[in-house]
Amino acid sequence: MALKDKQNRTIVLSITEVEYRSFMENNEVAHKLIREAYARYPELFPLEMKWGYKLNGKTRKSKKMDMRMRRIEIQGITYRLRPSFVLPYMRAKVDEVRAPLFLVRFGVPFWALALVFGRNAMFWYRTFLLLGRFSIVGTTIHRPEHLPEHLLADEFHIRVKGQKAYVATTIAKGCMLGVETCAKADADSLRSGYQVFKEEATMLQPDYQPRTVNTDGWYATQNAWKALFKGIFVLECFLHAFLKVRDRATKKLEVLFEVAAQKVWEIYWADSKRQMGQRIRRLAEWTKKTLTDCPMKENLLKLCSKRKRWLAHFDFPTAYRTSAQLDRVMKLMERHSINSQMFHATLNTTSMNFRALALLYNFSPSCPAVTKKFPELVSPAARLNGFVYHKDWLQNLLLAASLNGYREQLRNPL
């Protein structure tokens, strides 16, 4: 989706329901809360806020919640002020949807949410889909210095109306930072898909340039990234190379595969380029001497022929060497697509679904084993940034998505 389709003029403020009554009735209280919010988190406001603002009336009452919002004018442009305890479009209060949305992350279908929590399936579907309108990068990462140097990228395969499609997925620092559906898997289509991540990242930092991206062996993916970022170095995933060997090991080769697998991972755990080079040569010699012609032998020799690519991993010691982190997210995407049964419309709707899932994954609490280590930073986004706007994970997400997460706002009218 183009950025012009995602513009938004709503600023989200961290206000309790009790404070909100005074905020709406008393102008002095309104000014006080606005100034305190801007002083604390200026990134949630338009850049022009530093030149001042003025109150500009209130919106009409929402039929859904019987609530109104204040409006302010900043440099001739009107913005709405929405409290963080309310969803976009005054759809519902956070307390009413927090638990159901958390379950969506684990593939619970919308009809099941309606059966347990009331309303209807379409209400929960639309409530979930609202999150897909936010900028993933701008909502997840709030300061340019937190943008990742090293990335993981791959395509999730899915069918839309019976036709095969590909979700260009970008991962870094434990967070999903880009998901866009492409009709084809060629370099041009994938470039358009990954372009969305670049656009969102460059809105946060115009000269953003990642150092590396780890991909599988699909040349279209690698060429797409090289076209997007001229100075980027493409690293190939060692795990994918091993999986190609494993998938071609027949039962007759079971014993030999165990030996080959050990030799392959000894290459991965080598301490230096010299040691890795030696182990690659020994694996190639063992393969030619021990195995007869078969697909497993071909892929072992192919792995050995990529010696320069594996040695390049030592040049970037903090980069991703395998796609294990991305593969875990792919399992989440697969479960979501199967259990929710909703990808039956367009490529754009499919992208919205996965974008919403990405933000749920980034902001909802991680498993107890992780949260015990980081009791104050329970979500991947919180650990990436080192802070939260609000202790409630959903209010934290909504605050982070102030102005839809797009920090440099487009200048079209409401």
C-alpha positions in Angstrom: 0.0 0.0 0.0 1.2 3.5 -0.8 2.0 5.8 2.0 -0.6 8.3 0.8 -3.3 5.8 1.5 -2.2 5.5 5.2 -2.1 9.2 6.3 -3.8 10.0 9.6 -4.4 13.1 11.6 -5.0 11.5 15.0 -2.7 12.1 17.9 -2.9 9.5 20.8 -2.5 10.7 24.4 -2.0 8.6 27.5 -5.0 9.7 29.5 -7.1 7.8 32.0 -10.9 7.8 31.7 -11.1 10.1 34.8 -8.6 12.6 33.4 -10.4 12.5 30.1 -13.6 14.0 31.5 -11.7 17.0 32.8 -9.7 17.1 29.6 -12.8 17.6 27.6 -14.6 20.0 29.9 -11.7 22.3 31.0 -9.4 24.1 28.6 -6.7 24.7 31.2 -6.6 21.0 32.0 -6.5 20.2 28.3 -3.5 22.6 27.7 -1.7 21.1 30.7 -2.1 17.5 29.6 -1.1 18.3 26.0 2.0 20.1 27.0 3.1 17.4 29.4 2.5 14.7 26.8 4.6 16.7 24.2 7.4 17.4 26.6 7.6 13.7 27.5 7.1 12.1 24.0 7.5 14.7 21.2 7.9 11.9 18.6 4.1 11.2 19.0 3.3 14.7 17.7 3.8 16.4 14.3 7.2 18.0 13.8 5.6 21.4 13.6 4.3 21.1 17.2 7.4 23.0 18.3 6.0 26.1 16.8 2.9 25.9 18.9 -0.8 24.9 18.6 -4.2 26.1 19.5 -7.4 24.3 20.6 -9.8 23.9 17.7 -13.2 22.7 19.0 -14.4 19.1 19.3 -15.6 16.4 17.1 -19.2 15.2 16.9 -20.3 12.5 19.3 -19.4 9.0 18.3 -22.5 6.8 17.9 -20.6 3.8 18.9 -19.3 5.1 22.2 -21.1 8.3 22.9 -17.8 10.1 23.1 -16.2 13.2 21.6 -12.6 14.1 20.9 -10.8 17.4 21.1 -9.2 19.0 18.0 -6.1 21.1 17.9 -4.6 23.1 15.0 -0.9 23.0 14.3 0.4 25.2 11.5 -3.0 25.4 9.8 -3.6 21.6 10.0 -6.3 20.1 12.2 -5.5 17.0 14.3 -7.8 14.9 16.6 -6.7 13.9 20.1 -7.8 10.4 21.0 -7.2 8.9 24.5 -5.2 5.7 24.5 -7.9 3.7 26.3 -10.0 3.9 23.1 -9.5 2.1 19.8 -9.3 4.0 16.4 -12.6 5.2 15.0 -14.1 5.0 18.5 -14.7 1.3 17.9 -14.4 0.1 21.5 -12.4 0.5 24.7 -9.1 -1.2 25.1 -10.3 -3.2 28.1 -13.0 -4.8 25.9 -10.7 -6.1 23.2 -7.3 -6.7 24.8 -7.8 -10.4 25.6 -9.5 -11.3 22.3 -6.8 -9.6 20.2 -4.1 -11.4 22.2 -5.7 -14.7 21.2 -5.7 -13.8 17.5 -1.9 -13.9 17.7 -2.2 -17.6 18.3 -4.5 -18.3 15.4 -7.9 -18.3 17.2 -10.5 -17.7 14.5 -12.9 -14.8 14.8 -16.0 -16.9 15.1 -14.5 -18.4 18.2 -13.9 -15.0 19.7 -17.5 -14.0 19.0 -18.7 -17.2 20.7 -16.7 -16.6 23.9 -16.6 -12.8 24.1 -19.8 -11.8 22.4 -20.4 -9.4 19.4 -19.9 -11.1 16.1 -17.1 -12.4 14.0 -17.0 -9.4 11.7 -16.6 -7.0 14.6 -13.5 -8.9 15.7 -12.1 -9.2 12.2 -12.5 -5.5 11.5 -11.1 -4.6 15.0 -8.0 -6.7 14.3 -7.7 -5.3 10.7 -7.5 -1.7 12.1 -4.0 -2.4 13.3 -2.8 -3.1 9.7 -3.2 0.6 8.9 -0.3 1.6 11.1 3.3 1.9 9.9 5.1 -1.2 11.2 8.5 0.4 11.3 7.3 3.7 12.6 5.1 2.2 15.3 7.7 -0.4 16.4 10.8 1.7 16.3 10.6 5.2 17.7 14.2 6.5 17.4 16.5 6.3 14.4 19.3 4.9 16.4 17.2 1.8 17.1 16.9 1.0 13.4 18.7 -2.4 12.8 22.0 -2.7 10.9 21.4 -6.4 10.1 18.2 -7.8 8.6 16.5 -11.2 7.9 14.3 -11.5 4.8 12.3 -14.3 3.1 8.9 -14.9 1.5 6.0 -16.7 3.1 4.0 -18.6 0.5 0.2 -18.4 0.5 -2.8 -18.6 -1.8 -5.2 -15.7 -2.4 -8.3 -16.7 -4.3 -6.6 -19.9 -5.3 -3.6 -18.1 -6.8 -0.2 -18.4 -5.3 1.2 -15.3 -3.6 4.3 -14.4 -1.6 4.5 -12.3 1.5 7.8 -10.4 1.5 8.8 -10.5 5.2 11.5 -8.6 7.0 12.7 -9.4 10.5 15.2 -7.8 12.9 15.9 -7.7 16.6 13.1 -10.1 17.4 10.4 -7.9 15.7 8.5 -8.2 12.4 9.4 -5.0 10.5 7.9 -5.6 7.1 5.2 -7.8 5.5 3.8 -7.1 2.1 2.0 -9.5 -0.3 3.4 -9.9 -3.9 1.6 -11.6 -6.8 4.9 -13.0 -8.1 8.3 -14.1 -6.8 10.5 -12.4 -9.4 12.9 -9.6 -8.5 10.7 -6.7 -9.6 7.7 -7.9 -7.6 9.7 -8.7 -4.5 11.4 -5.3 -4.8 8.0 -3.7 -4.6 7.2 -5.8 -1.6 10.3 -5.0 0.3 10.1 -1.4 -0.8 7.4 -0.8 1.8 9.8 -1.6 4.6 12.4 0.8 3.1 9.8 3.6 2.8 8.7 3.3 6.4 12.3 3.1 7.6 13.5 6.1 5.6 10.6 8.2 7.1 12.3 7.6 10.4 15.8 8.1 9.1 16.1 9.4 5.5 19.6 8.1 5.0 18.9 4.7 6.5 21.3 2.0 5.1 21.4 -1.5 6.6 24.8 -3.3 6.4 23.6 -6.8 5.7 20.5 -8.9 5.0 20.4 -12.6 5.4 18.3 -14.5 2.8 17.9 -18.0 1.4 19.5 -18.9 -1.9 16.6 -17.4 -4.1 18.4 -15.0 -6.4 15.3 -12.8 -6.9 15.2 -12.0 -3.2 18.9 -11.2 -3.2 18.6 -9.0 -6.3 15.6 -7.2 -4.8 17.6 -6.1 -1.7 20.6 -5.1 -3.8 18.4 -2.9 -5.9 16.8 -1.3 -2.8 20.0 -0.6 -0.8 23.0 -0.2 -3.0 25.6 -0.7 -0.3 24.0 -3.7 1.4 25.8 -7.0 1.7 23.7 -10.1 1.1 24.5 -13.0 3.4 23.2 -16.5 2.6 21.4 -18.6 5.2 23.5 -21.6 6.3 20.5 -23.3 7.7 18.7 -23.3 4.3 21.8 -24.9 2.7 21.7 -27.7 5.4 18.0 -28.2 5.0 18.4 -28.8 1.2 20.8 -31.6 2.1 18.6 -33.1 4.7 15.5 -33.1 2.5 17.3 -35.1 -0.1 18.6 -37.8 2.3 16.7 -41.1 1.7 16.4 -43.9 4.2 19.2 -45.8 2.5 21.5 -42.8 3.2 20.4 -42.4 6.8 23.7 -43.4 8.4 25.8 -41.4 5.9 23.5 -38.4 6.4 24.2 -38.4 10.1 27.9 -38.2 9.4 27.4 -35.5 6.7 25.2 -33.5 9.0 27.9 -33.5 11.7 30.5 -32.3 9.2 28.2 -29.6 7.9 27.6 -28.1 11.3 31.3 -28.4 12.2 31.8 -26.0 9.3 29.2 -23.6 10.8 30.9 -23.6 14.2 34.4 -23.0 12.8 36.4 -20.4 14.8 38.1 -18.7 11.8 38.1 -18.4 8.1 41.1 -20.7 7.8 39.4 -23.4 9.9 36.2 -23.1 8.0 38.0 -23.4 4.6 39.7 -26.6 5.8 36.5 -28.2 6.9 34.8 -27.3 3.7 37.6 -29.0 1.7 37.4 -32.1 3.9 33.6 -32.3 3.4 34.0 -32.0 -0.3 36.6 -34.7 -0.4 34.6 -37.0 1.9 31.4 -36.5 -0.2 33.2 -37.4 -3.5 34.9 -40.4 -2.0 31.9 -41.8 0.0 28.7 -41.0 -1.8 27.5 -42.3 -5.1 25.6 -40.0 -7.5 22.4 -38.8 -5.8 20.6 -35.6 -4.9 22.1 -35.5 -1.4 25.6 -35.6 -2.9 24.8 -32.8 -5.4 23.6 -30.6 -2.6 26.5 -31.3 -0.3 28.9 -30.3 -3.2 26.8 -27.3 -3.9 27.1 -26.3 -0.2 30.9 -26.7 -0.5 31.0 -24.6 -3.7 29.6 -21.6 -1.8 32.8 -21.4 0.3 33.2 -17.6 -0.3 29.7 -16.9 0.9 30.2 -18.8 4.2 33.6 -17.2 4.8 31.9 -13.8 4.4 30.0 -14.4 7.6 33.2 -13.7 9.5 33.3 -10.2 8.0 30.1 -9.3 9.9 30.3 -11.0 13.3 27.0 -9.4 14.6 25.0 -10.3 11.4 22.5 -13.1 11.2 24.1 -16.3 9.9 20.9 -18.4 9.8 17.2 -17.6 9.5 16.1 -19.4 12.7 14.5 -16.2 14.1 12.6 -15.6 10.9 11.5 -19.3 10.6 9.8 -19.0 14.1 7.8 -16.1 12.8 6.9 -18.0 9.6 5.3 -20.7 11.8 3.2 -18.0 13.4 2.2 -16.7 10.0 1.3 -20.2 8.8 -0.9 -20.9 11.9 -2.6 -17.5 11.4 -3.4 -18.1 7.8 -4.7 -21.6 8.3 -6.8 -21.1 11.4 -8.3 -17.7 10.6 -9.4 -18.7 7.1 -9.6 -15.1 5.9 -7.3 -14.7 2.9 -9.9 -14.8 0.3 -10.1 -11.2 -1.0 -7.2 -9.2 -2.5 -3.5 -8.9 -2.1 -4.0 -5.6 -0.3 -6.3 -7.2 2.3 -3.9 -10.1 2.8 -1.1 -7.5 3.5 -3.4 -5.7 6.0 -3.9 -9.0 7.8 -0.3 -9.8 8.1 0.6 -6.2 9.0 -1.9 -6.4 11.9 -0.4 -9.7 12.9 3.1 -8.2 12.8 2.1 -5.4 15.3 0.3 -7.9 17.6 3.5 -10.0 17.6 5.7 -7.0 18.3 3.7 -5.5 21.1 1.9 -8.4 22.8 3.6 -10.1 25.8 6.1 -12.8 25.1 6.1 -16.2 26.8 6.7 -16.4 30.6 10.2 -17.8 30.1 11.2 -14.5 28.3 9.2 -12.1 30.5 10.9 -13.4 33.6 14.2 -12.1 32.3 12.7 -8.7 31.3 9.8 -8.0 33.7 9.5 -4.4 32.6 9.9 -5.1 28.9 7.5 -7.9 28.2 7.1 -7.5 24.4 9.7 -7.6 21.5 9.1 -3.9 20.7 9.7 -2.9 24.3 13.0 -4.8 24.4 14.0 -3.3 21.1 13.4 0.3 22.3 14.2 -0.3 26.0 11.1 1.5 27.2 7.3 1.5 26.9 4.7 4.3 26.7 2.2 2.4 28.9 2.3 -0.7 31.0 -0.8 -2.0 29.2 0.5 -3.6 26.0 -2.4 -2.6 23.8 -2.4 1.0 25.0 1.4 1.0 24.4 0.8 -0.1 20.8 -1.9 2.6 20.3 0.3 5.3 21.7 3.2 4.2 19.6 0.9 4.3 16.6 0.0 8.0 17.1 -0.3 9.6 13.7 -0.5 6.0 12.4 3.2 5.7 13.1 4.2 7.9 10.2 6.5 10.5 11.8 6.7 12.8 8.8 3.1 13.6 7.9 1.8 14.1 4.4 0.2 17.5 3.7 -3.1 16.5 2.3 -6.3 17.8 4.1 -8.5 15.6 6.2 
